[in-house]
Amino acid sequence: MNQLTEILAILGYSIRPLGFIVLGFGIARFTMDAYKQAVWQVQVALVLGFFFLLVGLTNYAGPASIGAFALGAGVAIILSGMTKKEAEEPK
């Protein structure tokens, strides 16, 4: 039974960074999409909520987990900033 527990612990430690990457990407993508369409009060709430989440994760999660979250969030923020330039119609 002890070996099963160790195997599951190793599996959990290897899956955790992937989950935090997906969580970071999803939360940052939601924040950036909602930020563009909201009034300024909601924008302030979104930014403060995102940063307080980062502070909370830094305090309670491990270094690898917060690094994976930051990696996923960074990718989402970069992708949201890369908008397609629409081709102008010829006159």
C-alpha positions in Angstrom: 0.0 0.0 0.0 2.9 2.3 0.7 4.2 1.9 -2.9 0.8 2.9 -4.3 0.8 6.1 -2.2 4.3 7.0 -3.5 3.3 6.3 -7.1 0.2 8.5 -6.7 2.3 11.2 -5.1 4.7 11.2 -8.0 1.8 11.3 -10.4 0.3 14.2 -8.5 3.6 16.2 -8.5 3.9 15.7 -12.2 0.4 16.7 -13.1 0.2 19.8 -10.7 2.3 22.1 -13.0 0.2 21.2 -16.0 -3.0 22.1 -14.0 -1.5 25.4 -12.9 -0.5 26.2 -16.5 -4.1 25.6 -17.6 -5.5 27.5 -14.7 -3.2 30.5 -15.3 -4.0 30.5 -19.0 -7.8 30.3 -18.4 -8.0 33.0 -15.6 -5.7 35.4 -17.5 -7.6 34.9 -20.7 -11.0 35.5 -19.0 -9.6 38.6 -17.2 -8.3 40.1 -20.5 -11.4 39.3 -22.5 -13.7 40.7 -19.7 -11.4 43.7 -19.2 -11.9 44.9 -22.8 -15.7 44.9 -22.6 -16.2 46.3 -19.0 -16.7 49.7 -17.5 -13.9 51.1 -15.4 -15.2 49.8 -12.0 -15.3 46.2 -13.3 -11.8 46.7 -14.8 -10.4 47.7 -11.4 -12.1 44.7 -9.8 -10.7 42.3 -12.4 -7.1 43.6 -12.1 -7.2 43.6 -8.3 -8.7 40.1 -8.2 -6.1 38.8 -10.6 -3.2 40.3 -8.6 -4.7 39.2 -5.2 -4.9 35.7 -6.7 -1.2 35.9 -7.6 -0.4 37.0 -4.1 -2.4 34.3 -2.5 -0.9 31.6 -4.7 2.6 32.9 -3.9 1.9 32.5 -0.2 0.1 29.1 -0.3 1.4 27.3 -3.4 4.8 25.9 -4.1 7.4 27.6 -6.2 6.9 25.2 -9.2 3.1 25.7 -9.1 3.2 29.5 -9.0 5.8 29.4 -11.8 3.6 27.3 -13.9 0.6 29.6 -13.2 2.7 32.6 -14.2 3.8 30.9 -17.4 0.2 30.1 -18.4 -0.9 33.6 -17.5 1.9 35.2 -19.4 1.1 33.2 -22.5 -2.5 34.3 -22.3 -1.7 37.9 -21.8 0.8 37.9 -24.7 -1.8 36.2 -27.0 -4.5 38.6 -26.0 -2.2 41.5 -27.0 -1.5 40.0 -30.4 -4.6 41.1 -32.3 -5.0 40.5 -36.0 -4.7 43.5 -38.2 -7.7 43.6 -40.4 -7.0 44.2 -44.0 -8.3 47.5 -45.2 -10.7 47.4 -48.1 -9.5 49.1 -51.2 -11.5 52.2 -52.2 
